[in-house]
Amino acid sequence: MKALIVYGTTEGQTRKIADFVAIRLRKLGDQVTLVEAAEAPWDLRPNEYEAAILAASLHAGIYQKPLVGFARTHHQRLCQMPALFLSVSLSAASRDPDDLTSTAACAERFKQETGWTSAVVHHVAGAFRFTEYDFFKRWVMRLIAWEKGVSVGSSQELELTDWNVLAEIADKFHISAATAQKSPSACDHGTSNAKLD
């Protein structure tokens, strides 16, 4: 299978997640192209691929603009192929119903704004990367960590990503994409063309 992975990242955790998925799919025999949305070549065309994964991280309820723009530009093709969206956030590791509801709402807004309404969404926990923050953001993130009951030092990095779960997501996507029937009308009906349950 020829697969495309496009990601948006701010502090680097989503890049690490995208790279992990790419390596996993390659081990399963897939040909994978990995591209950061902000550096995507103008002639990158999803219609040259059989499956796609987009990944972006949430910051103040917003995903990276280049990734959103890529999804909006290519939403019709994404609807026609096995494709999924990895939404990366700290809230994905939370057990607070309000956090989970808010994160789900952000992903739903992404689907509506881009037109990729058939997107299969997986919420992936990100990381605290204090070495990447400026003074103000470090203070805010320490407050968030405290509210979530996480104890970290100001110079620490703490990954919340569950790599075993992410490996399962990649494995299931590989299997479903290999057998999926492409549906050109998926966006019109808001239905998924790659079942991962």
C-alpha positions, 0 to 999 in steps of 0.5 A, a space after each residue: 500500500 502506498 500511504 501518505 502521512 502529513 502532519 502539523 507540529 509546534 513543539 515536536 511531539 506530533 512529528 514524533 508521533 507521525 514518524 512512529 506511525 510511518 515506521 510502523 507502516 513501513 514494517 508492515 510493508 507499506 510505502 510511506 511518504 512523510 511530510 510536514 504540512 508547513 513544508 509540503 511541496 506545491 505538487 503533493 497530490 493525495 490522489 497518487 496515494 492509496 491511503 492517508 493519515 493526517 496528524 495535528 496538535 491542538 493549541 488553545 483549541 486550534 490545529 496548525 494552519 498548514 495542516 488545516 489548509 491541506 485537509 481543506 484543499 484535498 478533502 474530496 480525495 481524503 473522503 474517497 480513500 482510507 484516511 484517518 486524522 490523529 488529533 494530538 492534545 494533552 486533553 486526550 490523556 485526561 479522564 475529565 469528561 469536560 476535557 474529552 468533550 472539548 477535544 472532541 468538539 475541536 475535532 468535529 469543528 476541524 471536520 466541518 471547516 475542512 469539508 473532510 466530514 468522513 474523517 476517522 478521528 483518533 485522539 492521541 495524548 501529547 507531551 509536556 515539553 517545558 524546554 520548548 516553552 517561553 517563560 509565560 507558556 512554561 508557567 501556563 503549562 505548569 498550571 495545566 499539569 498541576 490541574 491534571 495532577 501531574 508533577 513535573 519540573 520546569 526543565 522536564 519533558 513528560 510524554 503522555 503518548 501511549 505508544 502501544 495504543 498508537 501501534 494498534 491504531 497503525 496496525 488496524 489502519 493498515 489492515 482496513 486500508 488494504 481491504 477498504 472499498 473507496 466511496 466517492 460519496 463519503 463526504 456527502 453522507 458523512 460516513 467513514 470508509 475505513 472502519 477501525 473498530 
